[in-house]
Amino acid sequence: MKKTMIAAAVGTVLALGTGSVLAAAPDWGKVEAKDITLFYPGVSPLEWIQKGSAHGGARALRKGETCADCHHEETADMGKKIASGQKIEPSPIAGKAAFIPVQVQAAHDADNLYLRFSWKQPAASGAAKMDDKNPVKIAFMLEAGQVELADQSGCWATCHTDSRTMPGAADTTTKYVKDASLAGGKFYDLYQWRSGENKGFDGHVADTRVMEGGSALVSAEGKQDGDNWTVVFTRKLAGGGQGDVALEAGKTYNFGFAIHDDSAAGRFHHVSLGYKLGIDAKADITAAKQ
């Protein structure tokens, strides 16, 4: 893989979706960074975190606490237990990174939301490549408070025991939201960047997962400098249509993200807990106007 994935610097003129919009890069030196550690989740679908006999946090979840309330400071340790096969991973991968520390920055202007993710490439496991076209992928999801448990569990409301690559699940079943309704706002807005193509994709998760084809005018560009990755997403605040969450100043949104490292695919990724993204609003990550 080439060390530099793009010829131009990240955040210059970006081609967005079906149209082209001039998007000046934020001054990232003036944007506060939030440290979030992604961890390897193994086989921990929504049904597992709600089962008290398997997950001690099920009672706290029923009381209204969030996964981040209990686990934000211990994600690295959780990743170590799971990646090693000590807990909820029936097929551990030798050498699999247990966790990935990531810096997250957010900003916006009159038209666009900008999200910047920076992290150090973990050592390769040496395992067979699941996605040989894309050594690295990063995705994030937004939700506007309509999906049950989204404000507590982050993306876990989309992850079920019968999802693809779960033990015994059909290869055709993707992530989904129970009682989903695009018209009623019960969905997750989904964006992904793939290193093999070095561009962004707009999708959503409702009654099924749709990975691309949305119209939110999203762009993403990534750059690798030695062992360090930086990926910047640019997304229209207003969205573009069905499956897009319209972002407004003064409001917060449920937010989570994941990295497929080491040519991984399916559930073999690293994930964040659920956090809040604010647009000019106090939150775990605040996108302030520049």
ZAMAR-5267 format. One record per residue: chain; x, y, z of N, C-alpha, C in turn. Coordinates in pm, whole numbers, plus 32768, in hexadecimal, padded with zeros to 4 digits. Layout:
! residues N
("A"; (X; Y; Z); (X; Y; Z); (X; Y; Z))
...
This chain:
! residues 290
("A"; (8054; 7F89; 8000); (8000; 8000; 8000); (8058; 807C; 8000))
("A"; (8035; 80DE; 7FB2); (8081; 8159; 7FB0); (806D; 81A3; 8033))
("A"; (80D8; 81E4; 8061); (80CD; 822C; 80DF); (8070; 82A3; 80D3))
("A"; (806F; 82E3; 8062); (8015; 8354; 804F); (7FA7; 832A; 7FF1))
("A"; (7F2C; 832D; 8021); (7EBC; 82FA; 7FD5); (7E81; 8361; 7F77))
("A"; (7EA3; 83DE; 7F87); (7E6C; 8447; 7F32); (7EDB; 84A3; 7F07))
("A"; (7EC7; 84E0; 7E95); (7F2B; 853B; 7E60); (7F1E; 85C5; 7E9E))
("A"; (7EA5; 85EE; 7EB8); (7E8E; 8672; 7EF3); (7E7C; 8665; 7F88))
("A"; (7E8B; 86D1; 7FD1); (7E7A; 86D0; 8061); (7DE7; 86B8; 8083))
("A"; (7DD3; 8674; 80F7); (7D4B; 865A; 8123); (7D04; 86DD; 813E))
("A"; (7C88; 86E7; 810D); (7C36; 875B; 812D); (7C3D; 87CC; 80CB))
("A"; (7C78; 87B8; 8055); (7C74; 8820; 7FEF); (7BEF; 881A; 7FA8))
("A"; (7BE9; 883F; 7F29); (7B6A; 883C; 7EE2); (7B3A; 87AB; 7ED7))
("A"; (7AC2; 8790; 7F0B); (7A8F; 8708; 7F11); (7A1A; 86F7; 7EB3))
("A"; (7A1C; 868C; 7E67); (79A9; 866C; 7E12); (7944; 8622; 7E66))
("A"; (78CB; 8655; 7E71); (7869; 861E; 7ECC); (77F6; 85DE; 7E82))
("A"; (77E8; 8558; 7E90); (7774; 8510; 7E5E); (7755; 852D; 7DCE))
("A"; (76D6; 8559; 7DB7); (76A8; 856F; 7D2F); (76C7; 85FA; 7CFD))
("A"; (76F8; 8650; 7D53); (7719; 86D7; 7D29); (77A3; 86FB; 7D5A))
("A"; (77CF; 8774; 7D3E); (7851; 87A1; 7D6C); (783F; 8820; 7DBE))
("A"; (787C; 8823; 7E33); (7872; 8895; 7E8C); (78FD; 88B8; 7EBC))
("A"; (791D; 8937; 7EBC); (799C; 8962; 7EF2); (7995; 895C; 7F8A))
("A"; (79EB; 890C; 7FC7); (79EB; 88FC; 8057); (7A75; 891C; 808D))
("A"; (7A84; 8992; 80C7); (7B06; 89B9; 80FF); (7B1F; 8968; 817D))
("A"; (7B99; 8937; 818D); (7BBB; 88E5; 8201); (7BB8; 8939; 8280))
("A"; (7B82; 8903; 82EE); (7B8A; 8949; 836E); (7C1B; 8956; 839B))
("A"; (7C35; 89B1; 83F4); (7CB8; 89BD; 8432); (7CBC; 8959; 84A4))
("A"; (7CEB; 88E0; 8488); (7CE5; 8875; 84EC); (7D3B; 8893; 8566))
("A"; (7D9D; 88E9; 8557); (7DEF; 890F; 85CA); (7DA1; 895A; 8635))
("A"; (7D2C; 898E; 8610); (7CD8; 89D7; 866E); (7C61; 8984; 869F))
("A"; (7C5B; 8905; 8676); (7BE9; 88B0; 8699); (7C14; 884B; 8703))
("A"; (7BCC; 884B; 8772); (7BEA; 87ED; 87DE); (7BDA; 875D; 87B0))
("A"; (7C35; 8708; 87DC); (7C2F; 867A; 87B8); (7BFB; 8629; 882E))
("A"; (7BA3; 85CB; 8810); (7B6D; 856F; 8875); (7BB1; 84E8; 8863))
("A"; (7BEB; 84B4; 88CF); (7C2B; 8430; 88CB); (7BC3; 83C4; 88E6))
("A"; (7BB1; 836C; 8884); (7B53; 82FD; 8892); (7B9A; 827D; 886C))
("A"; (7B95; 821B; 88C2); (7BD6; 819B; 88A7); (7B70; 8138; 8870))
("A"; (7B89; 810B; 87F5); (7B38; 80A1; 87BA); (7B68; 801B; 87F1))
("A"; (7B0C; 7FBC; 87FC); (7B33; 7F39; 882E); (7AF7; 7ECC; 87D6))
("A"; (7B32; 7E58; 87DE); (7B01; 7DE5; 8793); (7A8B; 7DAA; 87DF))
("A"; (7A12; 7DA4; 87A2); (799A; 7D7F; 87EC); (7976; 7CEB; 87EC))
("A"; (79B8; 7C9B; 8797); (7997; 7C0E; 8792); (7904; 7BF7; 8774))
("A"; (78C9; 7B93; 87B5); (783C; 7B72; 87A0); (77EC; 7BB2; 8812))
("A"; (77CF; 7C32; 8804); (7785; 7C79; 886D); (7711; 7CC8; 882F))
("A"; (76B0; 7C83; 87F4); (763F; 7CC8; 87B6); (75E2; 7D05; 881E))
("A"; (757C; 7D4C; 87EF); (751D; 7D8D; 8848); (74DE; 7D28; 88A9))
("A"; (74BE; 7CB3; 8877); (747F; 7C4F; 88CD); (74DB; 7C27; 8940))
("A"; (755D; 7C24; 8929); (75BD; 7BFF; 8991); (75C6; 7C6B; 89FB))
("A"; (75CC; 7CEB; 89D2); (75DB; 7D54; 8A38); (755C; 7D65; 8A8B))
("A"; (74EB; 7D33; 8A59); (746E; 7D3C; 8AA4); (7454; 7CC3; 8AFD))
("A"; (74AA; 7C5F; 8AF3); (7498; 7BE2; 8B3F); (74E6; 7BE8; 8BC1))
("A"; (749D; 7BF3; 8C2F); (74DD; 7C05; 8CB1); (7537; 7B93; 8CDB))
("A"; (7517; 7B19; 8CB3); (7569; 7AA6; 8CD9); (75EE; 7AA2; 8C90))
("A"; (75F9; 7AF0; 8C24); (7675; 7AF2; 8BD4); (76C0; 7B75; 8BE3))
("A"; (7678; 7BE3; 8BF4); (76B4; 7C68; 8BF5); (7689; 7CB1; 8C74))
("A"; (76E9; 7CCB; 8CCB); (76C9; 7D0B; 8D4B); (768D; 7D95; 8D3F))
("A"; (76A2; 7DD6; 8CCC); (766E; 7E5D; 8CBA); (75DD; 7E62; 8C8D))
("A"; (759E; 7DEE; 8C7C); (7514; 7DED; 8C4E); (74B7; 7E36; 8CAE))
("A"; (74CF; 7E26; 8D30); (747B; 7E6A; 8D93); (748C; 7F01; 8D89))
("A"; (7507; 7F30; 8D7A); (7520; 7FC0; 8D6C); (74DE; 7FF6; 8CEE))
("A"; (74E0; 7FA6; 8C84); (74A1; 7FCF; 8C07); (740B; 7FE1; 8C1C))
("A"; (73CE; 7F85; 8C65); (733E; 7F8F; 8C7E); (731D; 8009; 8CD2))
("A"; (737C; 8038; 8D22); (7367; 80AE; 8D75); (737F; 8130; 8D2A))
("A"; (73AB; 8125; 8CAC); (73BE; 819C; 8C5C); (744D; 81CA; 8C4C))
("A"; (74AE; 8182; 8C88); (753A; 81A6; 8C78); (7569; 8180; 8BEC))
("A"; (75D4; 81C0; 8BC0); (760A; 81A3; 8B3B); (7682; 8146; 8B44))
("A"; (76A3; 8106; 8AD7); (771A; 80B1; 8AD3); (7797; 8104; 8AF4))
("A"; (779B; 817F; 8AC1); (780F; 81D5; 8AD9); (7819; 81FD; 8B6C))
("A"; (77A6; 820C; 8BB1); (77AA; 822D; 8C3F); (77FE; 81C9; 8C8C))
("A"; (77EE; 814A; 8C6C); (7833; 80DF; 8CB5); (78BC; 80BD; 8C7B))
("A"; (78CB; 80C7; 8BF7); (793F; 8088; 8BB7); (79A2; 80E7; 8B73))
("A"; (7988; 816A; 8B72); (79DE; 81C4; 8B26); (7A72; 81B6; 8B4B))
("A"; (7A90; 81A4; 8BCB); (7B1A; 819F; 8BF8); (7B59; 8115; 8BED))
("A"; (7B0C; 80B0; 8BC8); (7B41; 8028; 8BC9); (7B36; 7FE0; 8B43))
("A"; (7B22; 802C; 8AD7); (7B11; 7FEC; 8A55); (7B8D; 7F9D; 8A2B))
("A"; (7C03; 7FD1; 8A49); (7C7D; 7F89; 8A23); (7C84; 7F01; 8A69))
("A"; (7C63; 7EFF; 8AEA); (7C65; 7E81; 8B35); (7BFB; 7E20; 8B02))
("A"; (7B87; 7E54; 8ADD); (7B20; 7DFD; 8AA5); (7B50; 7DBF; 8A23))
("A"; (7B8F; 7E11; 89CF); (7BC3; 7DE0; 8950); (7C29; 7D71; 8962))
("A"; (7C7E; 7D7E; 89C9); (7CE3; 7D17; 89E3); (7CA2; 7C91; 8A06))
("A"; (7C3C; 7C96; 8A59); (7BF9; 7C1A; 8A82); (7BB2; 7BD8; 8A0C))
("A"; (7B76; 7C2C; 89B6); (7B28; 7BF4; 8947); (7B82; 7BC3; 88D6))
("A"; (7BE4; 7C15; 88AE); (7C3B; 7BEF; 883F); (7C89; 7B6F; 885E))
("A"; (7CA8; 7B59; 88DD); (7CF4; 7AE2; 8904); (7C9E; 7A65; 8907))
("A"; (7C1A; 7A76; 8902); (7BC0; 7A04; 890A); (7B96; 79E4; 8998))
("A"; (7BC3; 7A35; 89F8); (7B9F; 7A1E; 8A83); (7B09; 7A32; 8A99))
("A"; (7ACE; 7A8A; 8A48); (7A40; 7AA9; 8A5A); (79FE; 7AC7; 89D4))
("A"; (7988; 7A93; 89BF); (792C; 7AA9; 894E); (796D; 7AB2; 88C4))
("A"; (79D2; 7A64; 88AC); (7A0A; 7A56; 8825); (7A2A; 79C4; 880C))
("A"; (79D4; 797D; 87C4); (79E9; 78EE; 87AC); (7A58; 78CF; 8749))
("A"; (7A80; 7934; 86F8); (7AE5; 791B; 8691); (7B50; 7987; 8698))
("A"; (7BA2; 798A; 8702); (7C07; 79F3; 870E); (7C6E; 79EC; 869E))
("A"; (7C9B; 7A61; 8673); (7D00; 7A6D; 860A); (7D85; 7A8D; 864A))
("A"; (7DE7; 7A34; 863B); (7E6A; 7A48; 8677); (7EA7; 7ACB; 8646))
("A"; (7ED3; 7B1D; 86A2); (7F13; 7B9B; 867F); (7EB3; 7C0E; 8664))
("A"; (7E31; 7BF6; 8671); (7DCE; 7C5F; 8659); (7DDE; 7CCF; 86BF))
("A"; (7DE3; 7D4B; 868E); (7DEB; 7DBD; 86E8); (7D70; 7DBF; 8742))
("A"; (7D84; 7DD7; 87C3); (7D16; 7DD6; 8822); (7CCC; 7E5B; 8825))
("A"; (7D12; 7EC7; 8807); (7CD4; 7F4B; 880C); (7D23; 7FAD; 87B5))
("A"; (7CE3; 801C; 8791); (7D21; 8084; 8740); (7CFD; 810D; 877A))
("A"; (7D5D; 8156; 87B2); (7D42; 81DE; 87E1); (7D33; 823C; 8768))
("A"; (7CC9; 828D; 8769); (7CAB; 82E6; 86FA); (7C91; 8373; 872F))
("A"; (7CC0; 83D7; 86E7); (7C9E; 8461; 8704); (7C31; 848E; 86A3))
("A"; (7BC7; 84C8; 86DB); (7B55; 84F3; 868A); (7B45; 858A; 8698))
("A"; (7B39; 85CD; 8626); (7B21; 865D; 8623); (7AA8; 867B; 85CC))
("A"; (7A5E; 86E2; 85F1); (79E6; 8706; 85A5); (79DB; 879D; 859A))
("A"; (79AC; 87CB; 8527); (7994; 8859; 8510); (7929; 8867; 84A6))
("A"; (78F6; 88E0; 8496); (7896; 88F7; 8429); (789E; 8986; 83FB))
("A"; (786A; 899C; 8383); (7859; 8A25; 8351); (77C5; 8A36; 8331))
("A"; (77A3; 8A92; 82DD); (7716; 8AAC; 82C1); (76D2; 8A36; 827D))
("A"; (771E; 89E3; 8237); (76E2; 8979; 81E7); (7709; 88EB; 820F))
("A"; (7782; 88D9; 8242); (77B9; 8854; 8251); (77E5; 8830; 82DE))
("A"; (77D9; 87B0; 82FF); (7817; 8775; 8375); (789B; 8736; 834A))
("A"; (7903; 874B; 8399); (7985; 870D; 837F); (79AA; 86B5; 83F5))
("A"; (79CF; 8638; 83DC); (79FE; 85DD; 8443); (7A87; 85A9; 841C))
("A"; (7AE4; 85B4; 8479); (7B6F; 858A; 8460); (7B96; 851D; 84C5))
("A"; (7BC3; 84AC; 8492); (7BED; 843B; 84E4); (7C82; 8423; 84CE))
("A"; (7CCD; 8415; 853A); (7D5E; 83FE; 8530); (7D85; 838B; 858D))
("A"; (7DD5; 832E; 855B); (7E00; 82BE; 85AD); (7E7F; 8280; 8576))
("A"; (7EC1; 8231; 85C9); (7F3A; 81EA; 85A1); (7F15; 815E; 8575))
("A"; (7F4B; 8135; 8504); (7F32; 80B0; 84CD); (7F65; 8044; 852C))
("A"; (7F0E; 7FEA; 855B); (7F3E; 7F7C; 85B0); (7F93; 7F19; 855F))
("A"; (7FDF; 7ECA; 85A3); (802D; 7E62; 8560); (7FD0; 7DFE; 851E))
("A"; (7FF6; 7DCD; 84A9); (7FA6; 7D6C; 8460); (7FA6; 7CE6; 84A9))
("A"; (7F37; 7CA0; 84A1); (7F2C; 7C1F; 84E5); (7F6C; 7BAE; 8495))
("A"; (7F73; 7BC1; 8412); (7FA4; 7B55; 83BD); (7F37; 7AF5; 8391))
("A"; (7EBC; 7B10; 83BB); (7E4C; 7AB9; 8396); (7E26; 7ACE; 8304))
("A"; (7DDA; 7A71; 82CE); (7DAC; 7A7C; 8244); (7D57; 7AFA; 8233))
("A"; (7D63; 7B39; 81C0); (7D1B; 7BB5; 81A7); (7C88; 7B97; 8188))
("A"; (7C2F; 7BD8; 81D1); (7BA0; 7BCA; 81B7); (7B73; 7C29; 8148))
("A"; (7BB3; 7C9C; 813F); (7B94; 7D00; 80D9); (7C17; 7D30; 809E))
("A"; (7C46; 7CE9; 8038); (7CCA; 7D0A; 8000); (7CC9; 7D8B; 7FB0))
("A"; (7C54; 7DC0; 7F8E); (7C4C; 7E3E; 7F45); (7C59; 7EB7; 7FA0))
("A"; (7C3A; 7EA4; 801F); (7C39; 7F14; 807D); (7C7F; 7EED; 80FF))
("A"; (7D00; 7F07; 810A); (7D47; 7EE8; 8186); (7D0D; 7F30; 8200))
("A"; (7CD2; 7FA7; 81E8); (7C97; 7FF6; 8254); (7C11; 802F; 8227))
("A"; (7BB0; 802B; 8280); (7B30; 8070; 826A); (7B0B; 80B4; 82EE))
("A"; (7ACA; 8127; 82E5); (7A95; 8168; 835D); (7A08; 8197; 833E))
("A"; (79AE; 8187; 839D); (7923; 81AE; 838A); (78F0; 81F1; 8409))
("A"; (7890; 824A; 83FA); (784D; 8282; 8470); (77B8; 8285; 8457))
("A"; (776C; 8286; 84C5); (76DB; 8289; 84BC); (76A4; 82FA; 8512))
("A"; (7637; 8335; 84E3); (75EF; 839E; 852B); (755F; 8371; 853F))
("A"; (7524; 839B; 85B0); (7499; 8377; 85CB); (7459; 83E9; 8619))
("A"; (73DC; 8408; 85F9); (739C; 8481; 862C); (7340; 846B; 86A3))
("A"; (7351; 83FC; 86EB); (7304; 83E8; 8765); (7281; 839F; 8753))
("A"; (726F; 835C; 86E2); (71F2; 8316; 86C7); (71FC; 827E; 86D9))
("A"; (7275; 8248; 86CF); (7288; 81B7; 86DA); (7297; 8190; 876C))
("A"; (7249; 812E; 8796); (724F; 8100; 8820); (72DB; 80D0; 8844))
("A"; (730F; 80FE; 88B4); (7392; 80DA; 88EC); (7408; 811B; 88A4))
("A"; (73F1; 8166; 8839); (7461; 81A4; 87F2); (74AB; 8206; 884B))
("A"; (7463; 824E; 88A3); (74A5; 82AF; 88FA); (74F2; 826D; 896A))
("A"; (74D9; 81ED; 8983); (7521; 81A5; 89EC); (758E; 814A; 89B4))
("A"; (756F; 8107; 8947); (75C8; 809C; 8917); (7613; 80BC; 8897))
("A"; (7601; 8135; 8861); (7647; 8156; 87E6); (761C; 80FB; 8773))
("A"; (767D; 80C7; 872A); (765D; 8077; 86B3); (762A; 7FEC; 86D5))
("A"; (762D; 7FC4; 8755); (7601; 7F3C; 8778); (756D; 7F25; 8758))
("A"; (751F; 7F90; 874A); (7492; 7F7E; 8726); (7482; 7F4A; 8697))
("A"; (74F0; 7F47; 864B); (74EC; 7F12; 85C1); (752A; 7E88; 85B7))
("A"; (7566; 7E58; 8623); (75B5; 7DDD; 861E); (756A; 7D6C; 8665))
("A"; (754C; 7D01; 861D); (74F9; 7C96; 8653); (753C; 7C0E; 8641))
("A"; (7509; 7BAC; 8689); (7545; 7B26; 8685); (753D; 7AE6; 85FB))
("A"; (74DD; 7B13; 85A9); (74D0; 7AD7; 8524); (7510; 7B2B; 84B7))
("A"; (755F; 7B8F; 84DE); (75A3; 7BE1; 847A); (7613; 7B92; 8435))
("A"; (7632; 7BB8; 83BD); (7699; 7B76; 836C); (771D; 7B6E; 83B9))
("A"; (775F; 7AFE; 83B0); (77DF; 7AD9; 83EE); (77D3; 7ABA; 8483))
("A"; (775A; 7AC6; 84BD); (7746; 7A92; 8544); (7743; 79F9; 853C))
("A"; (7768; 79B3; 85A6); (7769; 7920; 85A3); (76E1; 78E7; 857D))
("A"; (76DF; 7896; 8514); (7665; 7855; 84E9); (7606; 78AA; 8499))
("A"; (7627; 7928; 8481); (75CD; 7981; 8438); (75DD; 7971; 83A2))
("A"; (7572; 7990; 835A); (7577; 798B; 82C7); (75CD; 79FD; 8293))
("A"; (7613; 79E2; 8226); (766B; 7A48; 81EB); (761D; 7ABC; 81AD))
("A"; (759B; 7AAD; 819E); (754A; 7B13; 815B); (750B; 7B77; 81BD))
("A"; (7511; 7B5C; 823F); (74D0; 7BB4; 82A0); (7530; 7C21; 82CD))
("A"; (7509; 7C9E; 82B9); (755E; 7D0F; 82DD); (7532; 7D4B; 8362))
("A"; (7575; 7DB4; 8389); (7548; 7E00; 83FE); (74BF; 7E3C; 83E1))
("A"; (746F; 7E4F; 844A); (73EB; 7E88; 8437); (73B8; 7EC2; 84BA))
("A"; (7351; 7F15; 84AF); (730E; 7F52; 8522); (7284; 7F13; 8530))
("A"; (7262; 7EE4; 85A7); (71DD; 7EAD; 85BE); (7176; 7F1C; 85B6))
("A"; (7105; 7EFE; 8579); (7098; 7F60; 8569); (70C8; 7FDD; 851F))
("A"; (7120; 7FC9; 84BF); (715A; 803A; 8475); (70F1; 8083; 8423))
("A"; (7108; 8104; 840E); (70B0; 8155; 83BA); (70FE; 81CB; 8385))
("A"; (711E; 81C8; 8305); (7162; 823A; 82C9); (710C; 82B7; 82D0))
("A"; (708D; 82A7; 82B6); (7032; 831A; 82B9); (7021; 8350; 8347))
("A"; (7026; 82F6; 83AA); (7012; 831F; 8434); (7092; 8342; 847E))
("A"; (7104; 833D; 8439); (7183; 8363; 8477); (71C5; 82F6; 84C7))
("A"; (7191; 827B; 84C3); (71CD; 820D; 850F); (7234; 81C6; 84BA))
("A"; (72A8; 8202; 84AF); (7316; 81CC; 8461); (7398; 820C; 848E))
("A"; (7406; 81D2; 8462); (748B; 820D; 8476); (74BE; 823F; 83EF))
("A"; (74F6; 82B5; 83EF); (753B; 82EA; 837B); (75C9; 82B2; 837D))
("A"; (75F9; 827E; 830E); (7678; 8234; 8309); (76D2; 826B; 829C))
("A"; (7752; 8281; 82C0); (77B7; 82B0; 825F); (7834; 825C; 826E))
("A"; (7874; 823E; 81FC); (78EB; 81EB; 81FF); (7954; 821F; 819E))
("A"; (79D2; 8210; 81C7); (7A45; 822B; 816F); (7A90; 81A8; 815D))
("A"; (7ABA; 818F; 80E0); (7B05; 8115; 80BF); (7B8C; 813A; 8085))
("A"; (7BF5; 80FE; 80BC); (7C7C; 8123; 8091); (7C98; 80FC; 8001))
("A"; (7C5B; 808F; 7FD1); (7C75; 8063; 7F4A); (7C45; 80C3; 7EE0))
("A"; (7BDC; 8110; 7F00); (7BA4; 8170; 7EA1); (7BBB; 8200; 7ECD))
("A"; (7BE0; 8211; 7F4B); (7BFA; 8294; 7F86); (7B88; 82F6; 7F69))
("A"; (7B0F; 82CE; 7F8E); (7A9D; 8327; 7F81); (7A31; 82FE; 7FE3))
("A"; (79CC; 8355; 7FF1); (7962; 833D; 8051); (78E6; 8301; 8012))
("A"; (789B; 82B8; 8065); (781E; 827A; 803B); (77B1; 829C; 80A0))
("A"; (7739; 82B9; 806D); (76C8; 82E1; 80C0); (7660; 8272; 80C2))
("A"; (7640; 823F; 8138); (75DB; 81D7; 8145); (7583; 81EE; 81BE))
("A"; (7542; 8184; 81EC); (74F0; 818C; 8264); (74D4; 80FF; 8297))
("A"; (74A4; 80F6; 8311); (7479; 8078; 834A); (73E9; 8089; 837A))
("A"; (738D; 8042; 833B); (7300; 8043; 8361); (72D5; 7FB1; 8372))
("A"; (7279; 7F81; 831F); (7255; 7EF4; 8327); (72C1; 7E9C; 82E8))
("A"; (731F; 7EDA; 82A4); (7397; 7E98; 8271); (7405; 7F00; 8268))
("A"; (747F; 7ED3; 8254); (74ED; 7F31; 8247); (7506; 7F4E; 81B4))
("A"; (750D; 7FCD; 8193); (752C; 7FFB; 810B); (75B0; 8046; 8113))
("A"; (7614; 8017; 80CB); (769C; 804E; 80DB); (76BB; 80C4; 8082))
("A"; (766E; 80DB; 8019); (768C; 814A; 7FC0); (7611; 816F; 7F70))
("A"; (761B; 81DD; 7F26); (75AC; 8208; 7ED2); (755C; 827B; 7F0A))
("A"; (757C; 82A8; 7F85); (7535; 8318; 7FC0); (7558; 839C; 7F7D))
("A"; (750F; 8405; 7FA2); (7520; 8485; 7F5E); (7545; 84F6; 7FBB))
("A"; (7589; 84D8; 8029); (75AB; 8540; 808B); (7622; 8594; 8062))
("A"; (7656; 8580; 7FEB); (76CB; 85CA; 7FBC); (773E; 85BD; 8021))
("A"; (7770; 8545; 802D); (77DD; 8529; 808A); (785D; 850E; 803D))
("A"; (78CB; 853F; 8074); (794E; 8522; 803C); (79A8; 84F4; 80AD))
("A"; (7A08; 84A1; 8090); (7A6C; 8479; 80F2); (7AF0; 8463; 80AC))
("A"; (7B58; 8492; 80EB); (7BE0; 847E; 80B6); (7C3B; 8452; 8127))
("A"; (7C91; 83F2; 8109); (7CED; 83BD; 816C); (7D7E; 83CD; 8143))
("A"; (7DD2; 83D2; 81A8); (7E61; 83E2; 8190); (7EAD; 838D; 81F6))
("A"; (7F10; 8343; 81C5); (7F67; 82F6; 821D); (7FF2; 8332; 8219))
("A"; (8026; 8352; 828E); (80AD; 8389; 829C); (80FA; 832E; 82FB))
("A"; (814B; 82D5; 82C4); (818C; 8270; 8316); (8124; 8212; 8351))
("A"; (811F; 820A; 83D5); (80BC; 81B6; 8418); (803F; 8203; 843F))
("A"; (8037; 8282; 8419); (7FC8; 82D5; 8446); (7F62; 82ED; 83D7))
("A"; (7EE3; 82DB; 83FB); (7E74; 82F2; 83A0); (7E27; 836F; 83C7))
("A"; (7DF8; 83B8; 8362); (7D9A; 8426; 8377); (7D2F; 841C; 830C))
("A"; (7CB2; 841C; 8337); (7C42; 8419; 82DA); (7BE3; 848C; 82FD))
("A"; (7BBE; 84DB; 829A); (7B64; 854C; 82AD); (7AE5; 8536; 825A))
("A"; (7A74; 853D; 829F); (79F1; 8538; 825E); (79B8; 85C5; 8253))
("A"; (797B; 85E4; 81E3); (7931; 8660; 81D0); (78A3; 863B; 81A9))
("A"; (7842; 866E; 81F5); (77B8; 8643; 81E1); (775A; 86BC; 81EB))
("A"; (76FF; 86C9; 818D); (769F; 8736; 8190); (764C; 8731; 8210))
("A"; (7643; 879F; 8259); (75F4; 87A1; 82D3); (7564; 877A; 82BB))
("A"; (752C; 87A9; 824F); (749F; 8792; 8233); (7481; 8704; 8206))
("A"; (74E8; 86B6; 81E5); (74D0; 8632; 81AD); (74A3; 863F; 811D))
("A"; (746E; 85D1; 80E8); (7447; 85D6; 805C); (73C5; 8590; 803C))
("A"; (738B; 854B; 80A0); (730F; 8505; 8082); (72F9; 8490; 80E0))
("A"; (72B6; 842B; 80AE); (7292; 83B7; 80FF); (730D; 8372; 8137))
("A"; (7309; 8353; 81B7); (737A; 8311; 81F7); (73E4; 836F; 822B))
("A"; (73CC; 83F2; 8222); (742B; 8456; 8253); (73F2; 849E; 82CC))
("A"; (7444; 84B2; 8331); (741C; 8502; 83A5); (743F; 8593; 838B))
("A"; (73DE; 85EA; 8390); (73F6; 8679; 837F); (7432; 86B0; 8400))
("A"; (74A4; 86F4; 83F5); (74EC; 8727; 846A); (74CF; 87BB; 847D))
("A"; (74AF; 87E1; 84FB); (748C; 886A; 8519); (74DE; 889F; 858D))
("A"; (7500; 891E; 8588); (754B; 895E; 85F4); (74F9; 895A; 8674))
("A"; (753F; 8942; 86E4); (74FE; 893D; 8765); (74CB; 88B4; 878C))
("A"; (74DA; 8851; 8736); (74A7; 87CB; 8752); (7519; 8765; 875C))
("A"; (74FB; 86F6; 879D); (755B; 8689; 87A9); (7523; 860B; 8766))
("A"; (757F; 85B3; 873F); (755A; 853A; 86F6); (75AB; 84C4; 872C))
("A"; (756E; 8450; 8729); (75B7; 83D7; 8751); (761F; 83B7; 86E6))
("A"; (7696; 8392; 8714); (7709; 8387; 86BB); (7760; 8311; 86E5))
("A"; (778E; 82C6; 8683); (77EE; 825C; 869B); (783A; 823F; 861B))
("A"; (78AE; 8200; 8627); (78FC; 81E3; 85AF); (794A; 8162; 85BF))
("A"; (797C; 8130; 854F); (79C3; 80B0; 854E); (7A30; 80B2; 84E5))
("A"; (7A9A; 8065; 84FF); (7B09; 8056; 84A0); (7B1A; 7FC2; 8480))
("A"; (7B19; 7FA2; 83FF); (7B41; 7F1D; 83D1); (7BD6; 7F25; 83B0))
("A"; (7C27; 7EEF; 8406); (7CB8; 7EF2; 83F9); (7CE9; 7E6B; 83C6))
("A"; (7D61; 7E69; 838C); (7DA2; 7DEB; 8369); (7D4F; 7D9A; 8304))
("A"; (7D10; 7DE2; 82A5); (7CBE; 7DA3; 823C); (7C4A; 7D52; 8275))
("A"; (7C13; 7D7F; 82E4); (7BA5; 7D38; 8325); (7B21; 7D57; 82DF))
("A"; (7ABC; 7D04; 82FD); (7A36; 7D18; 82C6); (79D1; 7CEA; 832D))
("A"; (7953; 7D0E; 8317); (78E8; 7CE2; 836F); (78FD; 7D0D; 83FF))
("A"; (78E1; 7CB2; 845C); (78E8; 7CD3; 84EA); (7976; 7CDE; 851F))
("A"; (79DA; 7CBD; 84CF); (7A64; 7CBB; 84FE); (7AA4; 7D45; 84F8))
("A"; (7A5D; 7DA7; 852C); (7A8A; 7E31; 852A); (7AA6; 7E60; 85B9))
("A"; (7ACC; 7EDE; 85C6); (7ADA; 7F1F; 8648); (7A6F; 7F8C; 864F))
("A"; (7A2D; 7F95; 86C1); (79BA; 7FEE; 86CA); (79C7; 804C; 8742))
("A"; (7981; 80BC; 8738); (7977; 8117; 87AA); (78F9; 80F6; 87F9))
("A"; (78F3; 8125; 8872); (7874; 8127; 88BA); (781F; 8196; 8880))
("A"; (77A8; 81A9; 88B4); (7752; 8212; 8881); (776E; 8297; 88C4))
("A"; (777D; 8300; 8875); (7798; 8386; 88A9); (7735; 83E9; 886C))
("A"; (7740; 8467; 8896); (76EC; 84D2; 8862); (7741; 8532; 8810))
("A"; (770D; 8555; 879B); (7749; 85BC; 8746); (76EF; 8636; 874A))
("A"; (7726; 86A8; 876F); (76D7; 8723; 8776); (76FD; 8783; 8707))
("A"; (7699; 87C4; 86CE); (76B2; 882D; 866C); (769E; 88B2; 86B4))
("A"; (770B; 88F4; 86D6); (7706; 896B; 872B); (76BB; 894E; 87AC))
("A"; (76CB; 88D8; 87E1); (7688; 88AE; 885D); (76EA; 885A; 88AC))
("A"; (76E7; 8867; 8931); (7741; 881C; 8985); (7725; 8788; 897A))
("A"; (778C; 8739; 8960); (777C; 86A9; 894F); (7804; 8668; 8961))
("A"; (7809; 85E3; 8955); (788B; 859E; 895D); (78E9; 85D6; 88F2))
("A"; (78B2; 85ED; 887C); (78FE; 862A; 880D); (78A9; 869D; 87DA))
("A"; (78E1; 8714; 87D9); (7895; 878A; 87AD); (78CF; 87C0; 872C))
("A"; (7879; 87CD; 86C8); (78A1; 880B; 864A); (787D; 889E; 8653))
("A"; (78E4; 88F2; 8668); (78CE; 8981; 8671); (78DE; 89C1; 85E8))
("A"; (789C; 8A30; 85D4); (78A1; 8A72; 8551); (7925; 8ABA; 8540))
("A"; (795E; 8AAD; 84C9); (79D9; 8AF6; 84A5); (79BC; 8B56; 8433))
